[in-house]
Amino acid sequence: MPGPNGEHRDGAPSHIHIEKKKGFKWLPWLLLALGILALLLALSRCNRDETNVVAPVASPTPDAGVNGAAAGAGAVVATTPNADTSAAVAGTSGLGGFLAGTEPTPRTFQFEKLNFDTAQSSVRAADAAEIDQIAATLQQYPNARIRIAGYADARGAEPANIALGKARADSIKEALVGKGIAAGRIETVSGGENDPVDTNATASGRFENRRTELVVTAR
């Protein structure tokens, strides 16, 4: 029997109080997991955006001149293959036959008579007949487009020779425009002192190197 203090006589308590376990707090952990997931998604998206931003962009290719050289006011045209062989580059008298045919462009023609005096870019009166012939041919083929390349001998500084070659090409263009050829059909470039067709050690050789070439770029 229980004693006066509620204990059994053998000293054992008459009843035992059992404490209930508290419930598991799952909501904070769920919120933490959702936050981590959102952070991972945001980082993944940023990585994709960064990849798109730094993707390489192809650089524009400059316009090509004769045989692939860059064309322009100060550009030097590429050398003419086998230019030291007299038969390698046809004379301008063959321009009409080429424009009437179907051979591919570009095609280079060397002026047969037109050359320039030392350090000069003016077309000489003695060479006007060749200009007239070329203008008449171009008038027969109004879709043809040409590039005039001017050259210099090796005397003087290279930058000055580049400028002189361009001035010589511009003089021929001006003469052709004066004969009724549209300026938009004619491009001018400089070969400077590059690609000599004769020796620069003699006066006659230097005269040959003060030349111009005509390149048909389209027919």
C-alpha positions as CSV (number, residue, x, y, z in Angstrom):
1,M,0.0,0.0,0.0
2,P,1.2,3.5,-0.5
3,G,2.5,5.4,2.4
4,P,1.5,8.9,3.5
5,N,3.8,10.5,0.8
6,G,2.3,8.5,-2.0
7,E,5.0,6.0,-2.0
8,H,4.8,2.3,-1.9
9,R,6.1,0.7,1.1
10,D,9.0,-0.7,-0.8
11,G,10.1,2.9,-1.6
12,A,9.0,2.9,-5.3
13,P,7.0,6.0,-6.4
14,S,3.3,5.5,-6.8
15,H,3.3,7.0,-10.3
16,I,5.8,8.0,-13.0
17,H,5.7,11.3,-14.9
18,I,6.8,10.8,-18.6
19,E,7.8,14.1,-20.4
20,K,6.6,14.3,-23.9
21,K,9.2,14.9,-26.7
22,K,9.0,18.2,-28.5
23,G,8.1,18.1,-32.2
24,F,10.8,18.4,-34.9
25,K,11.2,22.0,-36.2
26,W,11.1,21.2,-40.0
27,L,10.0,24.6,-41.3
28,P,13.4,26.4,-40.9
29,W,15.3,23.6,-42.6
30,L,12.9,23.7,-45.5
31,L,13.3,27.4,-45.9
32,L,17.1,27.0,-45.8
33,A,17.0,24.3,-48.5
34,L,14.8,26.4,-50.8
35,G,17.2,29.4,-50.3
36,I,20.2,27.3,-51.3
37,L,18.4,26.0,-54.3
38,A,17.5,29.5,-55.4
39,L,21.1,30.6,-55.0
40,L,22.4,27.7,-57.1
41,L,19.9,28.5,-59.9
42,A,20.9,32.2,-59.9
43,L,24.6,31.3,-60.1
44,S,24.0,28.9,-63.0
45,R,22.1,31.6,-64.9
46,C,24.9,34.2,-64.3
47,N,27.5,31.8,-65.7
48,R,25.4,31.3,-68.9
49,D,25.0,35.1,-69.4
50,E,28.7,35.6,-68.8
51,T,29.5,33.0,-71.5
52,N,27.3,34.8,-74.0
53,V,28.9,38.2,-73.2
54,V,32.5,37.1,-73.8
55,A,31.8,35.0,-76.8
56,P,34.3,35.9,-79.5
57,V,33.1,38.1,-82.4
58,A,34.6,37.7,-85.8
59,S,36.7,40.8,-86.8
60,P,35.8,42.4,-90.1
61,T,38.1,41.6,-93.0
62,P,39.6,44.6,-94.7
63,D,38.9,45.1,-98.4
64,A,41.3,43.3,-100.6
65,G,43.4,45.1,-103.2
66,V,45.5,43.6,-106.0
67,N,46.3,40.0,-105.3
68,G,44.9,40.3,-101.8
69,A,46.7,43.4,-100.5
70,A,44.6,46.0,-98.7
71,A,43.4,48.7,-100.9
72,G,43.2,52.3,-99.9
73,A,44.7,55.8,-100.2
74,G,48.0,54.7,-98.5
75,A,48.0,51.1,-99.3
76,V,50.7,49.3,-101.2
77,V,49.4,46.9,-103.8
78,A,50.9,43.4,-103.9
79,T,53.6,42.6,-106.4
80,T,52.6,41.4,-109.8
81,P,53.7,37.7,-110.4
82,N,56.5,37.4,-112.9
83,A,56.5,41.2,-113.5
84,D,60.1,41.0,-114.7
85,T,58.9,39.0,-117.8
86,S,57.7,41.3,-120.5
87,A,55.0,39.0,-121.6
88,A,53.6,38.5,-118.0
89,V,51.5,41.6,-118.0
90,A,49.5,42.4,-121.1
91,G,49.5,46.0,-122.5
92,T,46.4,48.2,-122.4
93,S,45.8,47.6,-126.1
94,G,44.4,44.2,-125.1
95,L,41.9,45.7,-122.7
96,G,39.0,45.6,-125.2
97,G,39.5,42.0,-126.1
98,F,39.5,41.0,-122.5
99,L,36.3,42.9,-121.7
100,A,34.6,41.3,-124.7
101,G,35.6,37.8,-123.5
102,T,34.8,35.6,-120.5
103,E,38.1,35.3,-118.7
104,P,37.8,35.8,-114.9
105,T,38.7,39.0,-113.1
106,P,40.9,40.5,-111.8
107,R,43.2,41.0,-114.8
108,T,46.2,43.3,-114.9
109,F,47.2,45.5,-117.9
110,Q,50.3,47.7,-118.0
111,F,50.2,51.0,-119.8
112,E,52.3,50.7,-122.9
113,K,53.5,54.2,-123.3
114,L,52.4,56.2,-120.3
115,N,55.2,56.9,-117.8
116,F,56.0,59.8,-115.6
117,D,58.9,62.3,-115.3
118,T,61.0,62.2,-112.1
119,A,59.0,63.3,-109.0
120,Q,56.0,64.3,-111.2
121,S,52.5,63.0,-111.3
122,S,51.1,64.9,-114.3
123,V,50.1,63.0,-117.4
124,R,52.4,64.1,-120.2
125,A,50.9,65.3,-123.4
126,A,52.7,62.6,-125.4
127,D,50.8,60.0,-123.4
128,A,47.3,61.4,-124.0
129,A,46.6,59.1,-126.9
130,E,46.7,56.0,-124.6
131,I,44.3,57.7,-122.2
132,D,41.9,58.3,-125.1
133,Q,42.1,54.7,-126.2
134,I,41.3,53.4,-122.7
135,A,38.4,55.8,-122.2
136,A,36.9,54.7,-125.6
137,T,37.2,51.1,-124.5
138,L,35.6,51.7,-121.2
139,Q,32.7,53.6,-122.8
140,Q,32.0,50.4,-124.9
141,Y,31.7,48.3,-121.7
142,P,29.9,50.5,-119.2
143,N,29.7,47.8,-116.5
144,A,33.5,47.4,-116.3
145,R,35.3,48.6,-113.2
146,I,39.0,49.2,-113.0
147,R,41.7,49.9,-110.4
148,I,44.7,52.1,-111.4
149,A,47.9,51.4,-109.5
150,G,50.7,54.0,-109.6
151,Y,54.4,53.2,-109.0
152,A,57.6,55.1,-108.4
153,D,61.3,54.4,-108.8
154,A,63.5,53.7,-105.7
155,R,64.9,57.2,-105.3
156,G,63.6,59.1,-102.3
157,A,62.0,58.0,-99.1
158,E,59.5,55.2,-99.2
159,P,56.6,57.2,-97.7
160,A,57.1,59.9,-100.4
161,N,57.2,57.3,-103.1
162,I,53.9,55.8,-101.8
163,A,52.3,59.2,-102.0
164,L,53.8,59.8,-105.5
165,G,52.4,56.5,-106.8
166,K,48.9,57.4,-105.5
167,A,49.1,60.8,-107.1
168,R,50.0,59.3,-110.4
169,A,47.1,56.9,-110.3
170,D,44.8,59.8,-109.3
171,S,46.1,61.8,-112.4
172,I,45.1,59.0,-114.7
173,K,41.7,58.7,-113.1
174,E,41.1,62.4,-113.5
175,A,42.1,62.2,-117.1
176,L,39.6,59.3,-117.7
177,V,36.8,61.1,-115.8
178,G,37.5,64.1,-118.1
179,K,36.8,61.8,-121.1
180,G,33.4,60.9,-119.7
181,I,34.1,57.8,-117.5
182,A,32.2,57.8,-114.2
183,A,34.5,58.3,-111.3
184,G,32.7,55.6,-109.3
185,R,34.1,53.0,-111.8
186,I,37.7,53.8,-111.0
187,E,39.6,53.0,-107.9
188,T,43.2,54.2,-107.3
189,V,46.0,52.7,-105.2
190,S,49.7,53.0,-104.8
191,G,52.5,50.5,-105.3
192,G,55.1,52.9,-104.2
193,E,58.7,51.7,-105.1
194,N,57.7,48.1,-104.7
195,D,57.6,45.6,-107.6
196,P,60.0,47.2,-110.0
197,V,59.9,45.9,-113.6
198,D,63.4,47.1,-114.4
199,T,66.6,48.0,-112.5
200,N,66.8,51.2,-110.5
201,A,70.5,51.5,-111.2
202,T,70.0,53.2,-114.6
203,A,68.0,56.2,-115.8
204,S,66.2,54.1,-118.4
205,G,65.3,51.4,-115.8
206,R,64.0,54.0,-113.3
207,F,61.9,55.5,-116.1
208,E,60.3,52.1,-116.7
209,N,59.6,51.8,-112.9
210,R,57.7,55.1,-112.9
211,R,54.7,53.3,-114.4
212,T,51.1,52.6,-113.9
213,E,49.0,49.5,-114.2
214,L,45.3,49.0,-114.9
215,V,43.5,46.2,-113.2
216,V,40.0,45.1,-114.4
217,T,38.1,44.3,-111.2
218,A,34.7,43.6,-112.8
219,R,33.3,43.5,-116.2
